[in-house]
């Protein structure tokens, strides 16, 4: 029994909360319950942060502090929570049948007192189909977690819980989940390869904001590491180094992004929503970003391309109306600064397609030396599609490696987290990212590795008719390249003959049993 208790104590908070919250979901659809659970977690976070500062201001009343002055909270970058929205008040009403309306009213009150949250918080708690007993149970469950205090923030507890819940909901929703969530290990790989230390970071299809969060984490990690080893006074606030810009066409997903950024203190004022999307209604028309990081919808056929045939963004050719892949590529390039770079996910078919001018656009990109690196990804990385994927890295102005492209085949990396879902390890991410950085900056540190990476001249790519599939260039790994074909063939042949023989014996037994059933009298 003691052993079990120890295991429970060691279970991460985010997993413990998810298991309990998922039980309370009962028959409610994951897509709807997502907003119920994440909204409450967000409310608990801002209430914890408010309450900690409230207690401090209360103890300083004799010095002139006013715990109900909103300006006191704004100065400390803490959201002001009015009395009827404070967690202690809501928890006391958790067992009442009006708890749903109470929470909706609390969300409204918080938005009125905090302009940056206007239109962001979910008001879905009073709906009839949401079981109020389960909702009260969820309130009690979330009450057990301290998420918004200074100590909790230093451990990034809320960030871990929020990210974990986003991932689990994406798994539960299947294909629909991919609209708001890019797998964490893919985001980490993109960010680590691009290294967005400072400048403007843009994601025109930002989902729940994971690219921005990871960019801030990346800066914070490296600043802490640098300070530890060098003892300098470099600012530890990532917000001082980068500014983020985003756009999302799905309003509920945009709300998730705004909450996801707010819990980390990231300014999301330039993360915009409109239901027309980035192609028809570009919310950042004049932006030239230093870094573009994105995971656009694969092979989107419903992007209104027929309305944009003469758009100024199509510098390298008009993309087909039936597939948005090359429209996204040129949209990214249009918003990339003179010395900027872009890293994004696309369907693997984009590497070879020649349909409706796509081949000519890719040829123009290659001849203008805009492609820096292509990474072939393994299957099962994405929750929402089985379409093979790849990473593209574009660079406006190459300092080195001019008229060369680095090809990396990462299909053999990663591990199966579940039967259907694969993830990269930290070592996998480091391996791919370091290979790219060494190639880009140092001739001495980089070397071609058979079956994994190869630097290729544009002339060589041209010789293969401008196809940019890594497998065409990196070859097979050494251990596969020199195997004995005859020996392998004979082994497989013997295994197949054995399997046929075993299945033949099995079929004979089944037939014998059927004959017995048919001719033997039934017993009572």
C-alpha positions as CSV (number, residue, x, y, z in Angstrom):
1,X,0.0,0.0,0.0
2,X,2.9,2.4,0.9
3,X,4.4,1.7,-2.6
4,X,1.1,2.8,-4.3
5,X,1.0,6.0,-2.2
6,X,4.5,6.9,-3.2
7,X,3.6,6.4,-6.9
8,X,0.6,8.6,-6.6
9,X,2.7,11.3,-4.9
10,X,5.2,11.2,-7.7
11,X,2.6,11.5,-10.5
12,X,2.9,14.9,-12.1
13,X,0.2,17.4,-11.3
14,X,-0.9,17.7,-14.9
15,X,-1.5,14.0,-15.3
16,X,-3.3,13.7,-12.0
17,X,-5.6,16.6,-12.9
18,X,-6.3,15.3,-16.4
19,X,-7.3,11.8,-15.2
20,X,-9.8,13.2,-12.7
21,X,-11.1,15.9,-15.0
22,X,-11.6,13.4,-17.8
23,X,-13.7,11.2,-15.5
24,X,-15.9,14.2,-14.8
25,X,-16.4,14.7,-18.5
26,X,-18.8,11.7,-18.7
27,X,-20.6,11.8,-22.1
28,X,-19.7,15.4,-23.0
29,X,-17.9,15.8,-26.3
30,X,-14.2,16.6,-25.9
31,X,-14.4,19.6,-28.3
32,X,-16.9,21.3,-25.9
33,X,-15.4,20.1,-22.6
34,X,-12.0,21.5,-23.6
35,X,-13.3,25.0,-23.1
36,X,-15.0,24.1,-19.8
37,X,-11.9,22.6,-18.3
38,X,-9.3,25.0,-19.7
39,X,-11.5,28.0,-18.8
40,X,-11.7,26.9,-15.2
41,X,-7.9,26.3,-15.0
42,X,-7.3,29.8,-16.4
43,X,-9.7,31.3,-13.9
44,X,-8.0,29.5,-11.0
45,X,-4.6,30.7,-12.2
46,X,-5.5,34.4,-12.4
47,X,-7.4,34.1,-9.1
48,X,-4.4,32.6,-7.3
49,X,-2.1,35.4,-8.7
50,X,-4.7,38.0,-7.6
51,X,-5.2,36.5,-4.2
52,X,-1.4,36.4,-3.4
53,X,-1.1,40.1,-4.3
54,X,-4.3,40.9,-2.5
55,X,-3.0,39.5,0.7
56,X,0.2,41.4,0.4
57,X,-1.6,44.7,-0.2
58,X,-3.9,44.0,2.7
59,X,-0.9,43.7,5.0
60,X,0.4,47.1,3.7
61,X,-2.8,49.1,4.3
62,X,-1.1,51.1,7.0
63,X,1.4,52.2,4.3
64,X,-1.4,53.4,2.0
65,X,-1.9,50.3,-0.1
66,X,-5.4,49.6,-1.4
67,X,-6.1,45.9,-2.1
68,X,-9.2,46.9,-4.2
69,X,-7.4,49.4,-6.4
70,X,-7.1,47.9,-10.0
71,X,-4.0,50.0,-10.7
72,X,-2.1,48.1,-8.0
73,X,-2.6,44.9,-10.0
74,X,-1.9,46.4,-13.4
75,X,1.4,47.7,-12.1
76,X,2.4,44.2,-11.1
77,X,1.1,42.7,-14.4
78,X,-1.6,40.8,-12.4
79,X,-5.2,40.5,-13.6
80,X,-7.7,42.2,-11.3
81,X,-10.4,39.8,-10.1
82,X,-13.7,41.3,-8.8
83,X,-15.2,39.8,-5.6
84,X,-17.9,37.8,-7.5
85,X,-15.3,36.1,-9.7
86,X,-12.8,35.2,-7.0
87,X,-12.1,31.5,-6.7
88,X,-12.9,31.2,-3.0
89,X,-16.4,32.6,-3.6
90,X,-17.0,30.3,-6.6
91,X,-15.8,27.2,-4.7
92,X,-18.2,28.0,-1.9
93,X,-21.0,27.8,-4.5
94,X,-19.8,24.6,-6.3
95,X,-22.6,22.4,-5.0
96,X,-25.4,24.9,-5.9
97,X,-27.5,24.4,-9.1
98,X,-26.6,27.9,-10.1
99,X,-22.8,27.2,-10.3
100,X,-22.9,27.4,-14.1
101,X,-24.4,30.8,-14.3
102,X,-22.1,32.0,-11.4
103,X,-19.0,31.0,-13.5
104,X,-20.3,32.6,-16.7
105,X,-21.0,35.8,-14.7
106,X,-17.5,35.6,-13.2
107,X,-16.0,35.4,-16.7
108,X,-18.0,38.4,-17.8
109,X,-16.9,40.4,-14.7
110,X,-13.2,39.6,-15.3
111,X,-13.5,40.7,-18.9
112,X,-15.0,44.1,-18.0
113,X,-12.2,44.8,-15.6
114,X,-9.4,43.6,-17.9
115,X,-9.6,44.9,-21.4
116,X,-6.9,42.5,-22.8
117,X,-9.3,39.6,-22.0
118,X,-12.4,41.1,-23.7
119,X,-14.1,38.5,-25.8
120,X,-11.6,35.8,-24.8
121,X,-13.0,33.9,-21.8
122,X,-15.5,31.1,-22.3
123,X,-19.1,31.5,-21.1
124,X,-20.3,28.0,-21.6
125,X,-21.0,26.9,-18.0
126,X,-24.8,27.6,-17.8
127,X,-25.7,25.4,-20.7
128,X,-28.3,22.8,-19.9
129,X,-26.3,19.8,-21.2
130,X,-23.5,20.5,-18.8
131,X,-24.2,18.4,-15.7
132,X,-23.9,20.8,-12.8
133,X,-22.9,18.1,-10.3
134,X,-19.9,17.3,-12.6
135,X,-19.1,21.0,-13.0
136,X,-19.1,21.4,-9.2
137,X,-16.8,18.4,-9.0
138,X,-14.5,20.0,-11.5
139,X,-14.4,23.2,-9.5
140,X,-13.4,21.2,-6.4
141,X,-10.8,19.3,-8.4
142,X,-9.2,22.4,-9.8
143,X,-9.3,23.9,-6.2
144,X,-6.7,21.3,-5.2
145,X,-4.0,22.8,-7.5
146,X,-2.1,26.0,-6.7
147,X,-1.4,27.5,-10.1
148,X,-0.9,31.3,-10.0
149,X,1.3,32.1,-7.0
150,X,4.9,33.3,-7.6
151,X,6.2,29.9,-6.5
152,X,3.9,28.0,-8.9
153,X,4.8,30.4,-11.7
154,X,8.5,29.9,-11.1
155,X,7.9,26.1,-11.7
156,X,5.6,26.8,-14.7
157,X,2.9,24.6,-13.1
158,X,0.1,26.2,-15.0
159,X,1.9,26.2,-18.3
160,X,2.6,22.5,-17.9
161,X,-1.0,21.8,-17.0
162,X,-2.4,23.9,-19.9
163,X,-0.1,22.3,-22.5
164,X,-0.8,18.8,-21.2
165,X,-4.6,19.3,-21.4
166,X,-4.3,20.8,-24.9
167,X,-2.4,17.7,-26.0
168,X,-4.8,15.3,-24.4
169,X,-7.8,17.1,-25.8
170,X,-6.2,17.0,-29.2
171,X,-5.8,13.3,-28.9
172,X,-9.4,12.9,-27.7
173,X,-10.7,15.0,-30.7
174,X,-8.6,13.2,-33.3
175,X,-8.7,15.0,-36.6
176,X,-10.4,18.1,-35.3
177,X,-7.8,18.4,-32.6
178,X,-5.1,19.2,-35.1
179,X,-6.8,22.5,-35.9
180,X,-5.6,24.0,-32.7
181,X,-2.6,21.9,-31.6
182,X,0.8,21.1,-33.2
183,X,2.6,18.3,-31.4
184,X,5.1,19.6,-28.9
185,X,8.1,17.9,-30.2
186,X,7.5,19.2,-33.7
187,X,7.2,22.8,-32.3
188,X,10.4,22.3,-30.3
189,X,12.3,21.1,-33.4
190,X,11.1,24.1,-35.5
191,X,12.0,26.6,-32.8
192,X,15.3,25.0,-32.0
193,X,16.3,25.1,-35.7
194,X,15.2,28.7,-36.2
195,X,16.6,30.0,-32.8
196,X,14.3,33.1,-32.5
197,X,16.4,34.9,-29.9
198,X,15.1,38.4,-30.7
199,X,12.9,40.3,-33.2
200,X,9.4,39.8,-34.6
201,X,7.9,36.3,-34.6
202,X,4.9,35.7,-36.8
203,X,2.5,32.8,-37.2
204,X,-0.4,33.5,-39.6
205,X,-2.3,30.3,-38.6
206,X,-1.4,30.2,-35.0
207,X,-3.9,27.7,-33.5
208,X,-3.6,27.7,-29.7
209,X,-0.3,29.7,-29.8
210,X,2.2,26.9,-29.2
211,X,4.8,28.3,-31.5
212,X,4.9,31.6,-29.5
213,X,5.1,29.8,-26.1
214,X,8.0,27.6,-27.3
215,X,9.8,30.7,-28.7
216,X,9.6,32.4,-25.3
217,X,10.7,29.2,-23.5
218,X,13.7,28.9,-25.9
219,X,14.9,32.4,-25.1
220,X,14.4,32.0,-21.4
221,X,16.3,28.7,-21.3
222,X,19.3,30.0,-23.2
223,X,19.4,33.3,-21.3
224,X,19.4,31.5,-18.0
225,X,22.1,29.1,-19.2
226,X,24.2,32.1,-20.5
227,X,23.9,34.0,-17.3
228,X,24.8,30.9,-15.2
229,X,28.0,30.4,-17.2
230,X,29.0,34.0,-17.8
231,X,27.5,35.9,-14.9
232,X,26.4,38.8,-17.2
233,X,23.3,41.0,-16.7
234,X,21.4,39.9,-19.8
235,X,17.7,40.5,-19.4
236,X,15.8,37.4,-18.3
237,X,12.5,38.7,-19.6
238,X,11.9,37.1,-23.1
239,X,9.2,39.8,-23.7
240,X,12.1,42.3,-23.9
241,X,13.7,40.4,-26.8
242,X,10.8,39.4,-29.1
243,X,7.4,40.6,-30.1
244,X,4.8,38.2,-31.4
245,X,2.2,38.6,-34.2
246,X,-0.4,36.1,-35.1
247,X,-3.7,35.4,-36.9
248,X,-6.3,32.7,-36.5
249,X,-9.6,32.2,-38.4
250,X,-11.3,30.0,-35.8
251,X,-12.6,32.1,-33.0
252,X,-12.7,29.4,-30.3
253,X,-9.1,28.4,-31.2
254,X,-8.1,32.1,-31.0
255,X,-9.5,32.3,-27.5
256,X,-7.4,29.3,-26.5
257,X,-4.3,31.1,-27.9
258,X,-5.1,34.3,-26.0
259,X,-5.5,32.3,-22.7
260,X,-2.4,30.2,-23.4
261,X,-0.3,33.4,-23.9
262,X,-1.9,35.3,-21.0
263,X,-1.0,32.7,-18.4
264,X,2.6,33.2,-19.4
265,X,2.5,37.0,-19.3
266,X,3.1,37.1,-23.1
267,X,1.6,40.2,-24.8
268,X,-1.0,38.9,-27.3
269,X,-2.3,42.3,-28.5
270,X,-1.1,41.5,-32.0
271,X,-2.7,38.1,-32.2
272,X,-5.7,38.8,-34.3
273,X,-8.9,37.0,-35.2
274,X,-11.1,37.3,-38.2
275,X,-13.2,34.5,-39.8
276,X,-12.0,35.2,-43.3
277,X,-8.4,34.1,-42.6
278,X,-4.9,35.2,-43.6
279,X,-5.4,35.0,-47.4
280,X,-8.6,37.0,-47.7
281,X,-8.1,39.3,-44.8
282,X,-4.5,39.7,-43.8
283,X,-4.4,41.2,-40.4
284,X,-0.7,42.2,-40.6
285,X,-0.5,43.5,-44.2
286,X,2.7,45.6,-43.6
287,X,4.5,43.2,-41.2
288,X,8.0,42.0,-42.2
289,X,8.9,39.4,-39.6
290,X,12.4,38.2,-38.5
291,X,11.0,34.7,-37.9
292,X,8.0,32.9,-39.3
293,X,7.0,29.7,-37.6
294,X,3.8,27.9,-38.7
295,X,1.8,24.7,-39.3
296,X,-0.8,25.6,-41.9
297,X,-3.6,23.2,-42.9
298,X,-2.3,20.5,-45.2
299,X,-3.5,20.6,-48.8
300,X,-6.3,23.0,-48.1
301,X,-8.6,23.1,-51.1
302,X,-11.1,25.7,-49.6
303,X,-8.8,28.7,-49.3
304,X,-10.6,31.0,-51.8
305,X,-7.7,30.9,-54.3
306,X,-10.0,31.7,-57.2
307,X,-10.6,35.1,-55.7
308,X,-6.9,35.9,-55.4
309,X,-5.5,35.2,-58.8
310,X,-3.8,38.6,-59.2
311,X,-2.6,39.0,-55.6
312,X,0.6,40.8,-55.0
313,X,1.9,38.0,-52.8
314,X,2.3,35.6,-55.7
315,X,5.8,36.8,-56.7
316,X,7.0,33.3,-57.8
317,X,3.8,32.1,-59.5
318,X,0.1,31.9,-59.0
319,X,-0.8,29.0,-56.7
320,X,-3.6,26.6,-57.8
321,X,-7.1,27.4,-56.5
322,X,-7.4,23.8,-55.3
323,X,-4.4,23.6,-53.0
324,X,-3.1,26.3,-50.6
325,X,0.4,24.8,-50.0
326,X,2.3,27.1,-52.3
327,X,0.0,30.0,-51.4
328,X,1.2,29.6,-47.8
329,X,4.8,29.4,-48.9
330,X,4.5,32.7,-50.7
331,X,2.5,34.3,-47.9
332,X,5.3,33.4,-45.5
333,X,7.9,34.9,-47.9
334,X,5.9,38.0,-48.4
335,X,6.0,38.7,-44.6
336,X,9.7,37.7,-44.2
337,X,12.1,40.6,-43.5
338,X,15.2,41.1,-45.7
339,X,17.4,39.1,-43.3
340,X,14.5,37.0,-42.0
341,X,13.8,33.3,-42.1
342,X,10.8,30.9,-42.0
343,X,10.3,27.4,-40.8
344,X,7.0,25.6,-41.3
345,X,5.3,22.3,-41.7
346,X,3.8,21.1,-45.1
347,X,2.5,18.0,-46.6
348,X,5.3,15.9,-48.1
349,X,3.6,16.1,-51.5
350,X,4.8,19.7,-51.7
351,X,8.3,18.5,-52.3
352,X,7.5,16.8,-55.6
353,X,4.2,18.1,-57.0
354,X,4.0,19.6,-60.5
355,X,0.3,20.1,-60.5
356,X,-1.2,23.4,-61.7
357,X,2.0,25.6,-61.6
358,X,3.3,24.2,-58.3
359,X,6.4,22.7,-59.9
360,X,7.2,26.1,-61.6
361,X,6.8,27.9,-58.3
362,X,9.2,25.5,-56.6
363,X,11.7,25.9,-59.4
364,X,11.6,29.7,-58.9
365,X,12.1,29.3,-55.2
366,X,15.1,27.1,-55.8
367,X,16.7,29.2,-58.5
368,X,16.3,32.3,-56.3
369,X,18.2,30.5,-53.6
370,X,15.4,30.8,-51.0
371,X,15.3,27.2,-49.7
372,X,17.8,26.6,-46.9
373,X,16.8,23.2,-45.6
374,X,14.2,20.4,-46.0
375,X,13.5,17.8,-43.3
376,X,11.6,14.6,-44.0
377,X,9.5,13.7,-41.0
378,X,8.4,10.3,-39.8
379,X,4.8,9.1,-39.9
380,X,2.5,9.2,-36.8
381,X,3.8,12.5,-35.6
382,X,0.6,14.4,-36.1
383,X,-2.7,13.6,-34.4
384,X,-5.0,14.9,-37.1
385,X,-3.7,13.4,-40.3
386,X,-1.8,10.4,-41.7
387,X,-0.6,12.5,-44.6
388,X,3.3,12.3,-44.7
389,X,4.8,15.7,-43.6
390,X,8.0,17.6,-43.9
391,X,9.6,20.8,-42.7
392,X,10.7,23.7,-45.0
393,X,13.2,26.3,-44.0
394,X,13.5,29.4,-46.1
395,X,16.0,32.2,-45.8
396,X,15.9,35.6,-47.5
397,X,19.7,36.3,-47.4
398,X,22.2,33.5,-47.1
399,X,25.5,34.5,-45.6
400,X,27.0,31.1,-46.3
401,X,26.0,28.0,-48.2
402,X,24.8,30.1,-51.2
403,X,23.1,28.0,-53.9
404,X,23.2,25.0,-51.6
405,X,20.3,23.1,-49.8
406,X,20.6,20.9,-46.8
407,X,18.5,17.7,-46.9
408,X,17.8,15.8,-43.7
409,X,15.9,12.5,-43.5
410,X,14.5,12.2,-40.0
411,X,12.1,9.3,-40.8
412,X,13.9,6.9,-38.6
413,X,13.9,9.1,-35.5
414,X,11.4,9.3,-32.7
415,X,9.7,6.7,-30.5
416,X,6.1,5.5,-30.2
417,X,4.4,7.2,-27.3
418,X,1.2,5.4,-28.0
419,X,0.2,2.8,-30.7
420,X,-0.8,5.7,-33.0
421,X,1.4,8.6,-31.9
422,X,5.1,9.1,-32.3
423,X,7.3,11.8,-30.6
424,X,10.8,13.0,-31.0
425,X,13.2,12.7,-28.0
426,X,15.3,15.6,-26.9
427,X,18.3,13.8,-28.5
428,X,16.5,13.6,-31.8
429,X,15.7,17.3,-31.7
430,X,19.3,18.2,-30.8
431,X,20.6,15.9,-33.5
432,X,18.6,17.5,-36.3
433,X,19.0,21.1,-35.1
434,X,22.7,20.8,-34.5
435,X,23.2,19.3,-38.0
436,X,21.4,22.3,-39.5
437,X,23.3,24.8,-37.4
438,X,26.7,23.2,-38.1
439,X,25.9,23.2,-41.8
440,X,24.8,26.8,-41.8
441,X,27.7,28.3,-39.8
442,X,30.7,26.0,-40.0
443,X,32.2,23.9,-42.7
444,X,34.5,22.1,-40.3
445,X,31.7,21.0,-37.9
446,X,29.4,19.6,-40.6
447,X,29.7,16.4,-42.6
448,X,27.3,14.5,-44.8
449,X,26.0,11.3,-43.2
450,X,24.8,8.5,-45.5
451,X,21.1,8.0,-45.0
452,X,20.6,11.1,-42.8
453,X,21.9,14.4,-44.2
454,X,23.6,15.8,-47.3
455,X,24.4,19.2,-48.6
456,X,23.4,19.5,-52.3
457,X,24.1,22.2,-54.9
458,X,21.2,23.8,-56.8
459,X,22.7,22.4,-60.0
460,X,22.2,18.8,-58.5
461,X,18.6,19.6,-57.6
462,X,18.0,21.0,-61.1
463,X,19.4,17.7,-62.5
464,X,16.5,15.9,-60.7
465,X,14.0,18.3,-62.2
466,X,13.7,20.4,-59.0
467,X,12.3,17.7,-56.8
468,X,13.4,18.3,-53.2
469,X,12.6,15.0,-51.4
470,X,15.5,14.3,-48.9
471,X,15.5,10.6,-49.7
472,X,16.5,11.3,-53.3
473,X,19.8,12.8,-52.1
474,X,20.8,11.3,-48.7
475,X,20.7,7.7,-49.9
476,X,20.3,4.7,-47.6
477,X,22.0,4.3,-44.3
478,X,25.4,2.4,-44.5
479,X,24.0,-0.6,-42.7
480,X,21.2,-0.9,-45.3
481,X,23.3,0.1,-48.3
482,X,25.6,-2.9,-48.1
483,X,23.3,-5.7,-47.0
484,X,23.4,-9.1,-48.8
485,X,20.4,-9.1,-51.0
486,X,20.5,-12.8,-51.8
487,X,20.8,-13.7,-48.1
488,X,17.9,-11.4,-47.2
489,X,15.7,-12.8,-50.0
490,X,16.3,-16.4,-48.9
491,X,15.5,-15.6,-45.3
492,X,12.2,-13.9,-46.2
493,X,11.3,-16.8,-48.5
494,X,11.9,-19.3,-45.7
495,X,9.8,-17.3,-43.2
496,X,7.0,-17.0,-45.7
497,X,7.0,-20.8,-46.5
498,X,6.9,-21.5,-42.7
499,X,3.9,-19.1,-42.3
500,X,2.0,-20.7,-45.1
501,X,2.6,-24.2,-43.7
502,X,1.5,-23.1,-40.2
503,X,-1.6,-21.4,-41.6
504,X,-2.4,-24.6,-43.6
505,X,-2.3,-26.7,-40.5
506,X,-4.5,-24.2,-38.7
507,X,-7.0,-24.2,-41.5
508,X,-7.1,-28.0,-41.4
509,X,-7.9,-28.0,-37.7
510,X,-10.7,-25.4,-38.2
511,X,-12.2,-27.6,-41.0
512,X,-12.1,-30.7,-38.8
513,X,-13.9,-28.8,-35.9
514,X,-16.6,-27.6,-38.3
515,X,-17.2,-31.2,-39.5
516,X,-17.5,-32.3,-35.8
517,X,-20.1,-29.6,-35.1
518,X,-22.0,-30.5,-38.3
519,X,-22.3,-34.2,-37.7
520,X,-22.2,-34.7,-33.9
521,X,-25.5,-34.4,-32.1
522,X,-25.8,-31.3,-29.9
523,X,-25.5,-32.0,-26.1
524,X,-27.7,-30.4,-23.5
